[in-house]
Amino acid sequence: MAAGDITPEMSDRAIVRRSDRHQVVIIGSGFGGLFGTKALRKADVDVTMIAKTTHHLFQPLLYQVATGILSEGEIAPPTREVLANQENAQVLLGEVTTVDLENRLITSHVLGRELVTPYDSLIVAAGAGQSYFGNDHFAEFAPGMKSIDDALELRGRIFGAFEMAELGASRGENVDHLLTFVVVGAGPTGVEMAGQIAELAHRTLTRDFRAITTRKARVILVDAAPQVLPPFGAKLGKWTQEKLEKLGVEVMLGALVSQVDERGLVVKYKDGTEKRIDAVAKVWAAGVQANALGKQLSAQTGAPLDRAGRIAVNPDLTLPGYPEVFVVGDMISLDNLPGVAQVAIQGAKYAAKEIDGRLKGKPAQSPFKYFDKGSMAIISRFRAVAMVGRLRLTGVIAWLMWLVVHLFYITGFKNQFTAVLHWLISFIGTGRSERTSTEQQIFARVALQRLARGATDLVSQPGEFDDAERRRAELEAQAAEEARLSDENKRGVKV
């Protein structure tokens, strides 16, 4: 069945085909979605990117937004701006809820509006979300690190904890639970987050408060694993733990989080003993779960899912029985590939090249092969670890390498330039350029979750606002009255 063919049961749905050219739909605006779209810029196709956010997120730097080093705009430029000069690309806002492989249709929703988009070729690059290992209720008190909303909420919670501690201490209250910060997960994100919170408390904020001493703040890194940074090997893991402890971070290994509430959490050790940690500010960086679309694709193709929800794909990244559908990035289970940006980038480029090659009648490519460019994690200023092939680097050299690599992948010269300035302020000086936080950042997520349909309950639905002309007349009359008062100099005149 060709994309856009309408059967009787679909006749009441809005299905619009852009042109007679080959239609490529890309789900997601992350590394896979963006690089896949760019790779098709010269192909004789129409590309439609559908994503639930309007920006391309450079996720590895989210922790720097959460700790006040960078602004959200520097790591999340508008996708439309990035693709503005690519004439064959269209960007649509919406969360994909249904993938109909048989009819080649994608259904997406945003604020109660539904859109159905046909495709001839499909690249699924929807990424992964935070995993709480079956305890999703933990998320209310321990946000993850997967979105701009997460980072801004954590910024509010972290800086807010210091503010509430200052207030409590001024009233003579015990504020230990406010000055204790717990990061769950000792992978790269957890290590980077713990290191930056420690630098905040022990270096950046030391002169800003009067009733509390921020140097006395506790930063605790918790993980059920026996070492820090398991993917980096035992040697780099041990070096990282030593540097974290030198910063003042308490590293608790072999500790499984069993309970989380507003005031703290409970960890359980292998011998069955439990320990409660009183802490208001908590960060969850312990695991990932592939996008829920993987379950749909599995149900329609029979391709198995692993424990993280990743779907098994063919060696050419296609789904069994559906050669026109490619899955890339964090959603795939293939050859033990890691969940890193380079897997998504290289996979999306491979898929785009294959689509273009098919249209040109070229033979199929050899199976996808991932080129490992290495892994890095920053601990604090001048301290980092890097693993490139058999090379293992630590300290200042690894830190400088981390800066260069991450600067290269920040989208846009403007964002690269401002990121360098903010890094200079934070790493050479003691300041943080982005410390603004609000109550909305902290509480909006939970408030929206308490609505039956989330944000959809806060907006009018299609057809609800039919008296728009009456409202327009009211606004025009109000504007005319404001202009008359000014023209007749009647402002401030006693009535």
N, C-alpha and C positions, 0 to 999 in steps of 0.2 A: 504494500500500500504506500502510495507517495504521500509526502508531507502535505497536509492541508486538505486531503480528500475527505469529504464530509459524508458520513453515513446518516441515515434517518434519525438514529438515536442521538446524534450530535447536533442536530439542526438548530437547537435552541441555544447553542453556545457560540460565543463570539470567537471565531477562528479566522485570523487574518494572515495572509501570506504576503511578505514584503515585496517580492518580485518573482520572476520565473527562474532566477538564478538558484544555485545550490544553497540551501539554507542550513547554516551551522548554528546550533544553539549551545551556549556554554553556561553551565550552572556554577555560579560562584565568582567572586571578584578578588579572591586571594591570589597567591603566587601562580597557581595553576591556571586560574581563569584569566588573569591579566596577561601572562606570557603566552598563553594559548591564543588569545585574541590578537595580540601583536604579531604573532607568528603567521597569522593569516591575512595580514594587511595587503599583500600583493596577490593573493589568490582570487580567483574569479568566483567569489562566494559572498553571500550576505551573512554577517556574524551578528547574532543577538546574544548579549550577555545578560543573564537574569541573576540578580543577587539581592539578598535581603538587607544590604546596607548600600549607601551611596558612595562609599569610599573603598580604596584598596588599602588594606591594613598590613603594615610591616610588623607582624606579631612579635618577633624576637625583641623588639624594643618597648613592648607594652609596660614592662616593669619600670622603665624610666619615666613614663607618663604617670604611673602610680606613685612614684616617689619624688615627683616634682622637678625632674631634670629637663624633660622635653614636653612640648605641648602636643595635644592629640593631632593637630593639623600637620605637624612635621612628620609623623609616621603614618598618617592616614589621609593622603590627598584625595580629592574627589575623583572618582573613576571617570566621570564625563570629561574632566579637564585633561586627564592623562590620555584619553582616547579621542580628544576633540579633533585631531588632524587625521584620524583614520576614517575615511569616508564610508567604508563598507561595514563599519561597526556601529551597532545601536546598543544602548544601555537601558535596561528596564529594571525598575525597583519592584521587588516582590519576593516572597519566600516560596520556593517551589514545594508544593505539597503532594503532587502526583506526577509520576513519570509513566506514561502509557507507551510501552515499548511496541506493542502490536500495531497501534495506530500512529505512532511517532508524534505524540503530542505531550507538551509540558504544561501543567496547570500550576499557576502561581497566584498568591493572594497577598494583598496589603490593605489593611484597614477596611476589610469587608468587600474590597473590589477583587473580582476574579479575572484572570487573563489566561487564555489558552494559546500557546505558541507552537506551531508545527515545526518539525525539523526533518532534514535529510541526513544530517550527521549530528551527533551529540557528544559533547565532552562534559563529563560530570566531574567537577572539581569543587565539591561542596565542603571539603575539609572535615575537621573534627571539632568536637566540643569538649568541655570538661567532664571527666568521669569521677563520680563519687562512689563507685563500686557498689551500686545498689542502694546507697544512702543519700538519695537526692535531696532529702530534707536538710542535709548539712549545708546546702547552698545558701539558705536564708541567713546563716550566721558566718559563713566562711566563703566569700565570693571566689570564683576562679580567676584565671588570667587568660581569657580567650577573646575579649572584645574591648572596644573603647569604653563601653559602658562599665565593664568590669574594672578597668584601670581607673576611671574617674571615681567610681564608687570606693575603690580601695584607697585612692588618694584622700577622699573625704574621711574615710574611717581611720586612716593612719594619722593624718594631721589633726583630725577631730579628737582622737584619743589624747593627744598632748594637750589640746585646749581644755577638754573636760578634766584632765588631771590637774591642770593649773587651777581651774575653778574649784575642784574638790579639795585640793591642798590648801587653798586660801580659806576654806571653811573648816579646816582641821580634820578632814576625812582621810581615811586610808585609800590611797590611789594606786596601790601596787598592781591591781588588775587592769588599770588603764595604761600603765607603763610596761606592760608585758605584751610582746608581739610574737605570735606563733605563725610560722610558715610550715605548712604540711607538704612534704615532698622534697627530696634532696636531689632532684634532677637539675638540669641547667637553669630552668626558670626559678625553682626554689632557692638554689644557691645564690643566684643573682639578686633575687628579692631580699633574702636575708642579709646579704652583704650591704645592700643599699639602705635598708632600714637601720642597720647598725651604724652606718656612716651618718645618717640623719641624726640619730640620737647622740652619738659620741663626738660629732664634729660640726655638723651644720647648725644645729639648734641650741648649742650650749649657752649662747648669750641672750637668747630670745625670751626666756621665761624667768620669773622671779620666785614663785612659790615652789617650783619643782626643779630638780637637777636632772636634766635629760641624760646625762652620762650614766645615771643609775638605772636607766631603762633596760629591761631584759629582752633579748631577741633569741627565740628558740626555734631551731630547725628540727623537725620531726620526720622520721621516715621508718617504715617497717623493714626496709632493706638493711643489710649489714654494713654498707659503706655509702659514702657520698659519691655522686656521679658514677653509678655503675657502668654506663656505656663507655666511660673514659678509661677504664681499667683500674687496678688496685693502686698502682703507684701515683697516678694523678689524683685519684680519689683521696688518698691519704694526705697528699700535699695540700689539696683544697681544704680538707677538714682542719688541718693545722693552721692554715691562714685564716679560716673563719673563726676559729677559737681565739686566735690572736686579736681579731677584731672585737671580740667580746660576745660572739654568737655561741650559744649553748647547743651543741649537736647531740640529739637523742636518736640513736639508731636502734633498730629492732623493736620499735615502738609503733604499734598499730592503733590508729585513732578509732575508737569504738563509739564515742558519743560526742556531740557538739551542741552547745546551747549558746544563749546570748552572752553569758558571763564566762565561758571557758570551754574546755574539752577534756575528755578522758582518753588516756592512752593505755594500751594493754600490751604487756610483754609476753614472750614465749612461755615463761614459767607460770603464766596466769595472773600475775600481780598487775594491779591497775594503779594509775597515778592521775590525779586531776591537776590540770593547769588552769588557773584563773587568768583569763585574758579576754578582753573585749575585742581587740583587733586581731583577726585571724585571716590568713591567706591560704587558699587551697591550690596547690600546684602539683598534685599527686598522680594524676593520670589523665588519659584522653579516651574519648569514645567517638568513633566515626559517625558521620552524619546519618540520621535516621533513614535517609533515602536508600542507604545500603540494604535495608531490610526489604524495601519494595523491589529493588533490582534482583535481590536474591530469590524472592518469591516468584518472580516472573521468569527467571532464567534457570533456577536450580543451582546457581553458583553458591557454594557454602560461605558462611561468615565465620570469622575467628572470634575470640572472646572479646575483642575490642570493637566488634561490629564491622570490621573491614572485610570487603568482598574479594573473593578469589577471581582473578582475571586471567585471560590468555596471555602468553608471552608478548603479544603485540598490544597489550593493555585494553583489548576489547572484551566484551561480555560473551560468554558461550552462546552461540546461535544468533548473535546480533553484531555482526562485524561493523555496523555503522555507529555503534555506541562505545566510546572510550571512557574509562574511569582512571583518574590520575590523583596523585598526591596521597594525603592521609587516609583516603578511603579504600586503598587497595591492599590486598594481602598477596605479595609476590616476592619470592626470593629473600625474605627477611629484610625487606627494605625499611629503613628508618623513617620516622615521621618528621622529616625536616624539609625546609623550603626547597632545597635543590632537587629532591625527588619529584616534587610537584612541578617545578620549572622545567626540568628535563623531560618529564613525562608529557607535559602539555605541548612542548615543542615537537616531540616525537609524534604525537597524535595529529597536530596541525600539519606536519610534513606529510604524514600518511594520507590525510584527507586531500591535500593539494595534489599529491602524487597520483591518487586514484582518478581524480578528475582529468589529469593530463595523460592517463593511460600508462603510467610508469609501473614497473614491478614493485611488489610489496617490499618494505624494508625488512632487514633482519630483525629478530626479536629485540625488544627494548633492553638496553644495558645501561645501568646506572654508573655514572662516574663520580666516585666519592671525592669531594673537594675538602673533606675534613670537618671537624667539629670544634667548637670553641665555647667557652663560658667565662664570663667576667666575674670576679669575686668582689673586688672593690677597685678604687683607683690604683693604677700601677700593678694590679695583681689579676692575672687571668691564667687559664690553661687552654692549650690548643693541641689538637691531635690531627695531623695531616699525614696520611699514609703511615709509615713507620716512625715518623718524626713526632716527638713529644716535647712541647715547649711550655715553660711556666714563667711567671713574673712579668717584667716590663716588656720583654720582646713579644710574648703572647698577647699582652694587653694592647700594644701598638698594632699588632696584626688584627686583633678583634676590631679596633677602631676603624682601620682602613677597609676591612671587608664589609662591615656594617654600613659604613658611609657610602660605599659603592652601590649598595642595594637600596638605599633610601631613594625614593622616586622624586626626581626634580632637583635642579640646581639650587633653587631657592631653599628647599627643605634641607639640602645638604649643607648649605652655607650657615643657616640658622642653627642647625644641629651642632656644627663645629663650635659656634659661639657659646651655646649652652653647655657643651662639654668643657670648654675652657673655664667657664664660670664655676661649674660644679667640681671639676677634677683638679684644676689648678688653684682656684679660690675655694670658698666654703659655701657659696650661695646656691640657691635653687630658684630658677626663674619661674617655675610654674607651681606655686604653692596654694593657689586659690582653690577653695573647696566650698560647697554649699550643702544645705540640708537635702536639696533635691537629689544631688549626686548620691547621697548615702541611702535615702529611703525610697526613691522613685521606683526602683526595680521591685521591691517588695509590695509597694502600693499597687503597681500595675498587675502583679500576680494575683492580688486579692479581688480584682475585677473578673467577672465571669468570662469575658472575651478579651481581656487585656486592654490595650489602647483602642481597640475597635469600639469599645463602649463609650469612648470619649469624643467620638466624631459622628457627624450625621451620615446616614447611609444614602446610597444613590436614590434620588427621588424624594428624600425627606424634606429638602429645603426648596420647595417649589415656589414660595413667595419671595423669591430673590428680588423681583422688580420692586415690590413694596419696600423692602429693606434698602434697596438702592435709592429710592426716592427720599427716604428718611435721611440717609447719609448726605445726599445732595443738598437737602434743605438745611441740615445742620451746618454744612460747609459754607453755604451762602450766608447764613446768619453770622457765622464767625467773621467772614470777610466784611459784611456790612458794619459790624461793631468796630472793626479796625479802620475802615475807610471813613467813618463818621466820627472818628476820635472819641468814641464812647467808652473806651477802656479806662477803668478807674474812676468814672464819673458816677456820682451818687444818684441812684435811681429813686 
